[in-house]
Amino acid sequence: MTDAFLRRRLVRKLEALPDERLYQVLDYIEFLEGKYGEETPEPDGIQKFAEGVQDKLRAHRAAPWALKGVMGALSVVDRAVGAAAKTARGLADGLADVGGKGGSGRGDDSDDKKTKIVVD
């Protein structure tokens, strides 16, 4: 969506609705997406998990306050995982910087093995 004014207008309207109406809006958006929309990108791991939990709770007709509580807890988990991943990336970058600056100090004929740290 390129129209910033339309985006802000939609957000403002959505913020004024109670939770149970937001789920009706979501249902309608998904209907329109299926009928007219293009393929949307897959959500990341925690988002996909949260959406699955949300859909199952809605299918069992969970109360909106229960959905809000569960989704709030999952939001806390998402922020914690994001912070941990950011810290791990920073640590990995720091280790890469240290490893690239001086090596082991054993001379040229040392048998150093490089370790690659991948943070997903």
C-alpha positions as a Markdown table, in Angstrom:
| # | Residue | x | y | z |
|---|---|---|---|---|
| 1 | Met | 0.0 | 0.0 | 0.0 |
| 2 | Thr | 1.6 | 3.2 | -1.1 |
| 3 | Asp | -0.9 | 5.7 | 0.1 |
| 4 | Ala | 0.3 | 6.8 | 3.5 |
| 5 | Phe | -2.9 | 8.8 | 4.2 |
| 6 | Leu | -5.1 | 5.8 | 3.5 |
| 7 | Arg | -2.9 | 3.6 | 5.7 |
| 8 | Arg | -3.1 | 6.0 | 8.6 |
| 9 | Arg | -6.9 | 6.4 | 8.1 |
| 10 | Leu | -7.4 | 2.6 | 8.2 |
| 11 | Val | -5.3 | 2.3 | 11.3 |
| 12 | Arg | -7.2 | 5.1 | 13.0 |
| 13 | Lys | -10.5 | 3.4 | 12.1 |
| 14 | Leu | -9.3 | 0.0 | 13.3 |
| 15 | Glu | -8.1 | 1.5 | 16.7 |
| 16 | Ala | -11.6 | 2.8 | 17.3 |
| 17 | Leu | -13.2 | -0.7 | 17.0 |
| 18 | Pro | -13.6 | -3.2 | 19.9 |
| 19 | Asp | -11.7 | -6.5 | 19.6 |
| 20 | Glu | -14.6 | -8.6 | 18.5 |
| 21 | Arg | -15.2 | -6.3 | 15.5 |
| 22 | Leu | -11.5 | -6.4 | 14.6 |
| 23 | Tyr | -11.8 | -10.1 | 14.0 |
| 24 | Gln | -14.8 | -9.5 | 11.7 |
| 25 | Val | -12.6 | -7.0 | 9.8 |
| 26 | Leu | -9.8 | -9.5 | 9.6 |
| 27 | Asp | -12.2 | -12.1 | 8.2 |
| 28 | Tyr | -13.4 | -9.7 | 5.6 |
| 29 | Ile | -9.9 | -8.7 | 4.6 |
| 30 | Glu | -8.9 | -12.4 | 4.2 |
| 31 | Phe | -12.1 | -12.9 | 2.1 |
| 32 | Leu | -11.1 | -10.0 | -0.1 |
| 33 | Glu | -7.5 | -11.2 | -0.3 |
| 34 | Gly | -8.6 | -14.6 | -1.4 |
| 35 | Lys | -10.9 | -13.2 | -4.1 |
| 36 | Tyr | -8.9 | -10.2 | -5.4 |
| 37 | Gly | -5.5 | -10.2 | -3.7 |
| 38 | Glu | -2.1 | -11.4 | -4.9 |
| 39 | Glu | -0.1 | -14.0 | -3.0 |
| 40 | Thr | 1.1 | -12.6 | 0.3 |
| 41 | Pro | 4.5 | -13.4 | 1.8 |
| 42 | Glu | 4.6 | -16.1 | 4.5 |
| 43 | Pro | 5.0 | -14.7 | 8.0 |
| 44 | Asp | 8.1 | -15.5 | 10.1 |
| 45 | Gly | 8.2 | -18.3 | 12.6 |
| 46 | Ile | 6.7 | -16.7 | 15.7 |
| 47 | Gln | 4.1 | -14.7 | 13.7 |
| 48 | Lys | 3.0 | -17.9 | 11.9 |
| 49 | Phe | 2.7 | -19.7 | 15.3 |
| 50 | Ala | 0.8 | -16.8 | 16.8 |
| 51 | Glu | -1.6 | -16.7 | 13.9 |
| 52 | Gly | -2.2 | -20.4 | 14.2 |
| 53 | Val | -3.0 | -20.2 | 17.9 |
| 54 | Gln | -5.3 | -17.2 | 17.2 |
| 55 | Asp | -7.1 | -19.1 | 14.5 |
| 56 | Lys | -7.6 | -22.2 | 16.7 |
| 57 | Leu | -8.9 | -20.1 | 19.6 |
| 58 | Arg | -11.3 | -18.3 | 17.3 |
| 59 | Ala | -12.5 | -21.6 | 15.8 |
| 60 | His | -13.3 | -22.7 | 19.4 |
| 61 | Arg | -15.1 | -19.4 | 19.9 |
| 62 | Ala | -12.8 | -18.2 | 22.7 |
| 63 | Ala | -13.9 | -14.9 | 24.3 |
| 64 | Pro | -12.2 | -11.8 | 22.9 |
| 65 | Trp | -10.6 | -11.0 | 26.3 |
| 66 | Ala | -9.1 | -14.5 | 26.3 |
| 67 | Leu | -7.7 | -14.0 | 22.8 |
| 68 | Lys | -6.3 | -10.6 | 23.8 |
| 69 | Gly | -4.6 | -12.2 | 26.8 |
| 70 | Val | -3.0 | -15.0 | 24.9 |
| 71 | Met | -1.9 | -12.8 | 22.0 |
| 72 | Gly | -0.4 | -10.3 | 24.6 |
| 73 | Ala | 1.6 | -13.1 | 26.1 |
| 74 | Leu | 2.8 | -14.2 | 22.7 |
| 75 | Ser | 3.8 | -10.6 | 22.0 |
| 76 | Val | 6.0 | -10.6 | 25.1 |
| 77 | Val | 7.6 | -13.8 | 23.9 |
| 78 | Asp | 8.2 | -12.3 | 20.4 |
| 79 | Arg | 9.9 | -9.3 | 21.8 |
| 80 | Ala | 12.1 | -11.4 | 24.1 |
| 81 | Val | 13.1 | -13.7 | 21.2 |
| 82 | Gly | 13.8 | -10.7 | 19.0 |
| 83 | Ala | 16.0 | -9.1 | 21.8 |
| 84 | Ala | 17.9 | -12.4 | 22.3 |
| 85 | Ala | 18.5 | -12.8 | 18.6 |
| 86 | Lys | 19.7 | -9.2 | 18.3 |
| 87 | Thr | 22.1 | -9.8 | 21.2 |
| 88 | Ala | 23.3 | -13.0 | 19.7 |
| 89 | Arg | 24.0 | -11.3 | 16.4 |
| 90 | Gly | 25.9 | -8.5 | 18.1 |
| 91 | Leu | 27.9 | -11.1 | 20.0 |
| 92 | Ala | 28.6 | -13.1 | 16.8 |
| 93 | Asp | 29.7 | -9.8 | 15.0 |
| 94 | Gly | 32.0 | -9.0 | 18.0 |
| 95 | Leu | 33.6 | -12.5 | 17.9 |
| 96 | Ala | 34.1 | -12.2 | 14.1 |
| 97 | Asp | 35.8 | -8.8 | 14.6 |
| 98 | Val | 38.1 | -10.2 | 17.3 |
| 99 | Gly | 38.9 | -13.4 | 15.3 |
| 100 | Gly | 39.8 | -11.3 | 12.2 |
| 101 | Lys | 42.2 | -8.9 | 14.0 |
| 102 | Gly | 44.9 | -11.0 | 15.5 |
| 103 | Gly | 44.3 | -14.7 | 15.1 |
| 104 | Ser | 45.7 | -17.0 | 17.7 |
| 105 | Gly | 49.2 | -15.6 | 18.0 |
| 106 | Arg | 50.8 | -18.9 | 17.2 |
| 107 | Gly | 52.5 | -17.9 | 14.0 |
| 108 | Asp | 51.8 | -18.5 | 10.3 |
| 109 | Asp | 51.9 | -22.3 | 10.4 |
| 110 | Ser | 49.1 | -22.6 | 13.0 |
| 111 | Asp | 46.1 | -24.8 | 12.1 |
| 112 | Asp | 43.3 | -22.3 | 12.9 |
| 113 | Lys | 39.8 | -23.3 | 12.0 |
| 114 | Lys | 37.2 | -20.7 | 11.4 |
| 115 | Thr | 33.9 | -21.0 | 13.1 |
| 116 | Lys | 30.8 | -19.6 | 11.5 |
| 117 | Ile | 28.0 | -18.6 | 13.8 |
| 118 | Val | 24.5 | -18.4 | 12.2 |
| 119 | Val | 21.7 | -16.7 | 14.1 |
| 120 | Asp | 18.3 | -17.2 | 12.6 |
